[in-house]
């Protein structure tokens, strides 16, 4: 089986091996040091006994003399060396000697407890030796004036030895030399080396055995962990049987991990089941949303057609009001002309009244004037008839405008109904979006926007309804005023016809002029009264024309307002249509995502 260097199995195995190796090495070192200290302690105790027995042989004054003279024939020198040799032999020591420092690490022998005739082992007085290999203990002995037990030291010439140093202090408290005892440690060191090798071998065997044992244990542990890992990898790969459970045998940490993995698998199984059910519901909701969007698009298209029709009719109405305004302006001009004619008539009446006194003298003149008046009245009759026909046309146009206003009101009612249906659809869409959760957030925003636009459209239709109602009221008043004007023109025609009849009587009664000026004056008074009536009628006509003009202007303003609101409604409906298309596209995207998620979840066996 391939082991990755970054795996915890490798790391734990390496860490355990390192810890065991360190512990084993420390145990070996501690054991060796203990053996070494025990051997040194044993030899130092023998050396201390030997040194205590040799100290009484040292005479400070004689020793100082020997240091100065280095006399090998000195009886004290010979006697002391022999006694020290006897003590060495008795204690089975290797060497016993006295040395004093020359300089640095160089010391010279003063006394030597070996056989004097043994040239290899005996060091004569004054023999200088570099004792650097002896270690620090001889120097500490002189400096601190204390007994120093040295470690095993390998002498340059004599091999391994264990040495104890004791200072020799003069009467002034100064260290002048040291007394040392060496025991041969070659066998002890050899035995120690053998023990070290054996302990190292045992340690290595223990490490190898521990490694094998730990490897088997970790292999058993990580095998179960690998089962958990494999189960998690299968789940992560998207293809897994979630009904399969990991075995749980007892209450160990691995079993707890396996049980936790089984719990995760069970929870994931429940989640995937719920997701699958939710995806089915989401798919159904998407289909419903798509169908609702199609209905919204159809409704918006219908509203656009209705608004376009309203816009066309509003333009036609605006054109008709402009034409009516022009016609009324012409009627006003003609009424002004009629007023001027009436003024002329009044002036003529005044002249006729002035000429009554001269009627007898100037009958021809009166007759001519009557003829002129007849001609003028004929023209007035013709003009009145023409104006009456035009007022009939205006009345007919106003009636058509009223019918168009009713059509406009019907169209506005249709827009109101469509706005209410759109608002209801938006509310249903918002409810479905809330049921869809986070998948319906985008469509919820779209539904809210559609509802807001429906409310704006409803407000506009209310405004349009108010405007249309005002237009219908104004048109009704205009129609009433135009009817009254038509009646006035009829009365004016009747009066003019009566005046014409009277003129005929005047012409026929020219032969009866002698009846008297009084009758003529009465007739002229009648003519004056008629002229006043005509003038009043003309004034009323001008005022009515002005009122009709103002109302037509209001109608034109309302028509323009309706046209603007209709165009605004068209823009809003186009925006609603775009939003509905975006919502439909979002629904298609949601359906694709839900299909993809369903396909992914199909790989899990729950």
Secondary structure, DSSP 8 states (H G I E B T S, - for coil): ----TTSHHHHHHHHHHHHHHHHHHHHHHHHHHHHHHHHHHHHHHHHHHHHHHHHTT--HHHHHHHHHH--TT-HHHHHHHHHHHHHHHHHT-SEEEEEEEEETTEEEEEEE-S-TT-TTT---TT-EEE-GGG-SHHHHHHHH-S-EEEEEEEETTTEEEEEEEEEEE-TTS-EEEEEEEEEE-HHHHHHHHHHHHHHHHHHHHHHHHHHHHHHHHHHHHHHHHHHHHHHHHHHHHT-EETT------SSSHHHHHHHHHHHHHHHHHHHHHHHHHHHHHHHHHHHHHHHHHHHHHHHHHHHHHHHHHHHHHHHHHHHHHHHHHHHHHHHHHHHHHHHHHHHHHHHHHHHHHHHSTTTTT-HHHHHHHHHHHHHHHHHHHHHHHHHHHHHHHHHHHHHHHHHHHHHHHHHHHHHHHHHHHHHHHHHHHHHHHHHHGGGGHHHHHHHHHHHHHHHHHHHHHHHHHHHHHHHHHHHHHHHHHHHHHHHHHHHHHHHHHHHHHHHHHHHHGGGGGGG-HHHHHHHHHHHHHHHHHHHHHHHHHHHHHHHHHHHHHHHHHHHHHHHHHHHHHHHHHHHHHHHHHHHHHHHHHHHHHHHHHHHHHTTEE-
